[in-house]
Structures are given as C-alpha cells and as structure tokens.
Amino acid sequence: MSSLSIDRLDSVAVLTLRRPAKRNALDDATVLAVEQFFQRPGADVRAVVLDAEGDHFSAGLDLGELTERSAEQALEHSLMWHRVFDTVEGGRIPVVAALKGAVIGGGLELAAAAHIRVAEPSAFYALPEGQRGLFVGGGGSVRIPRLIGAHRMADMMLTGRVLDAAEGQAAGLSHYLTEEGGARDKALQLAARISENAPLTNFAVLQALPRIAEASPAGGLLLESLMSAVAAGSHDAQERMRAFLDGRAAKVAATNGSHGKDAR
C-alpha cells in the first residue's frame, strides 16, 4: 500500500494518501487500500483521521487510469467506488478528514464520506466533471447535496465554480476551519476526543442518526427511543453517569478562541 500509509496514535488510526506528485489523485490501488483498512481496522481503533501528504488532499480521479471503458466497465468501476466509500461512511468508526489544497471531484467525494471535515485556508473545492464530459461516480450526487444542497452542487458542476475554504465552510463542506497547516492537528485532536466516547454512542451517531434523519417523523422518533434505551442500558453509560453524579466527570463548559471558525 505504497500510496496509502497507516499510522497509529493510541486508539486513533491515521490514513495518509501518499501520491503528492499527482496531487493525491485517486487510483484504483489507493481506493482499494482504503477499503482494505476499513474491512479490518483492528478492534482497538476508535477513530480515524484521513490525511494527505503534500499540499493537496486529493485532486480527484487519476485521469491516467481513465482509459476507454465500455458502459458495463464504467458501471462496475463506479460501483466499486460506491462500495469503498460506503465502507468509510457506513462503518462503526468515526472518520475525520483533514483537508487542504485541492479537494476536487473524487477527492471531494471521499471527503464527503467522512463524518467530520476540517479544512485549512488553502482548501478549495470543485466538481469539474461537467467540463470533462463526465458525471460524478463515487457517490457525490448522494452525499454532497446532503451537505450543500442539490442547487449548489448543480452550480459547481454546470459552471465549474470553485469554492475557496471560506466559501466551502459557509456552504457546509467543512465543519471546522483552521489556520494554515493546522488541519491535521485539529483532526487528531477531534479524533482523540471522539475515541473517548462510549463505543455504543458512536455507533448510534454513525448508524442510527442518518436513518432517523431520512425516516418519517414517527419512524424517526421510534428509532430514537429504541437507540436511546439500548445506549442508556449499557454498562459503559451507567458507569459514566455514576462518575458524573459523583463529581468525577467534567461538566460542559463554554470554549473560547474559535472566533466562529469551528463548529457549524
């Protein structure tokens, strides 16, 4: 997996795209290496940071691999990307993406599969498929409208509009905006915090919350009640509540210094 390195910092795994000479364009080997990790991440991995070597997160699909394909072959290729990115988004482990430089096409589709996105001022977002006679094929037409709306995505695809880091933050593509060079550290900080949560709570956020959002109000409320009961009944939750009531757990307090740049 020379195009993808995997490091461990306690219970946080750091996956780093390592094709800086190609602005971390995604070839099939890299995409399949991402899938290989998420299929067997290790029982003690509690959060993942998705990072990239060099100045860019990912400039999208490696067009060097875009050889002439039949419709059937192109379909299978898109389905492979769907399978891999579904594994990222739909797994049990929260994923934090550290974004910088180009976050374009397939790179934006990969970022959209993460659960939290942290961007540096250098980050910029684009969907140039329309200018290349293509259409998104890595799940972007499903995930990106959930973040910014179908009308904004249509604008990006039809006109080639590029959003800078601040515009992407305002539109909903990132959750946090850091200083230059700060995305990795912020992502690691968030991942470490996430890894301390009760695993069942993280599971509920990743698995139940998206389904509740898409359900009818009555169905969503029922699923919420069921998930709430399961989580509250766990040994982990009961011990954490005892610690809070006994004064052994920190109380929620206001933070400062973000100047409105962090949470959306």
N, C-alpha and C positions, 0 to 999 in steps of 0.2 A: 504494500500500500504506500508506495513512494510519494503519491500525490496527496496523501492524507496521513497526517501524524496524529497519534493518540497519546496524551499525557494524563497523569493523574495528580490531583491536588486533594488529598484526603478523599472525601466522598464525591468530589466533582471530577468528571472527565472532560478534558479539553480536546476537541477535534479541530485540527488546523488544516485548512486547504493549503496545499503546497505546490501551486503552479504559478508563482509570481510572474514568470516571464510571459505568461499568457493571460495576465490579469485574473488568474484563478478561474479561467473558463472551465466549465464542467464537461469533462469527457465521461464516457460510459464507465471507465475503470474507477474514476473518483466517485461517481454516483453509486456504483455497486459496493465500493468500500464503505461508504456511509451506511448503506443497508446492512452490510456485514457486521458493523459495530452495533447497530441498534437491534439486530437479531439476538446478539449475545453480549450485552453491555457489562455484565458482571453483577452479581447480586448486591454488592455494596456500593454501586454507583447510584447516587441520589439526585444528581442534577448534571446537566451537560452544558458546556459553553462551546458554541460554534464560532470559530475564529478563522482568520486567513493570514497567510504570510504575505508580506509586501504592502503595497499602498492601496490595494483594492480587495474588497470582499469577493466579488465574482462578477465578471463581465458576461455571464450567461453561458449558453450552449457553446461548446467548442465547435465553431463552424468548419474546422478542419475535418470533423467527423461527419459532417452533413453531406455525405455522398448521395448519389442518386438512389432513392429508395422507391419501391412500389408503395401503393397506398396501404397494402397489408403490412409491409415492413415498418412504415411510418407509424401506423396504428400501434404495432407491438412496441415500438420504441417509446411512444407516449405513455402507454400503459405501464411500461417498466418504470418510468419516472414517477407516475402516479403511485405505484406500489411502494417505491422507496420513500417518497415524501409523506405518504400516508403513515409509514412506519415511524417517521420522525414525529409527526404531529399527533398521531393516534396511539402512541405508546404510553408507558407508565412513568416516563422520566421527563420532567420539565426541561426544556431546551431554551437557552438564552443565546441569541445571536449578537455578535459584536460587528457592527457594520462600519465600513469606511470606503472611501473612493467609490468605484463603480459597483452599483447594486442593480444589475441590468438583466432583463429577460429572465432566463432560467435562474440567475443568481437571486433575483427578487422573488421568484417562485420558491426557492429554497428558504430564503429568509422568512417568507410568509408562512412556512410550515413550522417555524419556531414559535414558541409560546410568548416570549418576550424579546423585543428588539431594542438594542442600544446603538445609537449612531453617533459618529464623530462629525464635526462640521464639514469634513471633506466628502462625506457620503452624498451620492446623487443617484437618482432613481429614473429608470427609463424602461420602456417596453417597445423596442424598435422593430418588432416582428412585422408590423404593417408595412414598413418601408422595405422590408426584405422579402415580401411576398409570402410571409409565414403567418402562423397563428400560435398563440401560446399552447404548450403541450405538457407542461409539468404541473398542472393543477392551478395555474394562475387565474383562470377565469372563474374558479370557485372561491379561492382563498382571498385574492386581492380585493374583489368587490366587497367582501365582508369587512375589510379594513377601511376602504376609502370610498366605497360606493361604485356601482357599475358605470355611472356617468363620468366619474373622474378617470376610471380605467379606460373608458372609451376615448376620452380626450387624449390620454397618453399614447394609445395605440394608433388613433387616426391621424394625429398631428405630429407625433414624435416628440411631444413635450417632455422635457427633462425637469424633474423636481430636485431642487437642492435640499440640503439637510433640513433647513428650517421649514421649507415648504412640505417636505415629507413628514416632518414632525406634526405640523399643523393639520395635514390631511389624514394622519393616523397610521402612517407606515412605521413609525418608531414610537416606543414608549418613553424613552429617555434620550436626551441629547447632552453629550459630554463636551469637555474641552478637547482640542486636537490631541490625539494619541491616548485618549482616556477610555475608549470603548471596551477594550479587553479588561482593564482593571475593574471598571464598573460592572461588566458582565460577570466577572469572577466573584465580586462582592455580592451581587444578587444571587448567583448560583449557590454560594456558600450559605446565604440566608435561607434560600429555598430548601436546601438539603437538610436543614434543621427541622423542617416541618414534619408533622406526622405523615408517614407514607400514605395512609388511607385518605388523609385530607388532600394531598397532592393528587392522588388517584381520582378523587371526586371532582377536583377542579379540572383535570385534563379529560376525564371520561364523561362525567355527568353534566358539567356546566354547558358544553357545546350542545348536548342533546336537549337540555332544558331550554336553551335559547331558541332552538328550532321547533320545539313542541308547541302544542296548543297551551293556553294558559292553565287549563285544568290538568292536562297531562304533565306540564312542567312542574306545577305545584305538588302533584303526587310524587313525581320522581325526586323532587327536592326533599319531601318529607321522608321518603324511604332512605335516601342517601344520608340525610341528617341523622336519622336514627341509627344507621349502621356505623357512622363515624363516631357518634357520641357514645355508643356502646362498646367501643374498643378499649382495651386495657391502656393503650397509649393515651387516648383522650382523657380517660378517668384520672390517670396519674398526672397529666399536665394540668387538669383542673384543680386537683388537690394542691399541686405546687403553687398555683396562682392564689388559691384561697388561703394558703398558709403563708403567703408573702414571699415565697421562694422564686417567683417568676416576675420578670419585669413587666411593668404596666405600659400601655401605649402612651407615647408622648409625641408632641409635635417635633418635627425636624426643621432644620434651618440650613441656609446656604445653597438651596437648589435654585432660588430665584425663578421659579416657574419653569425650569428647563426639564424637570424629570417626568413625573408621572402624568400621563394623560388621563 
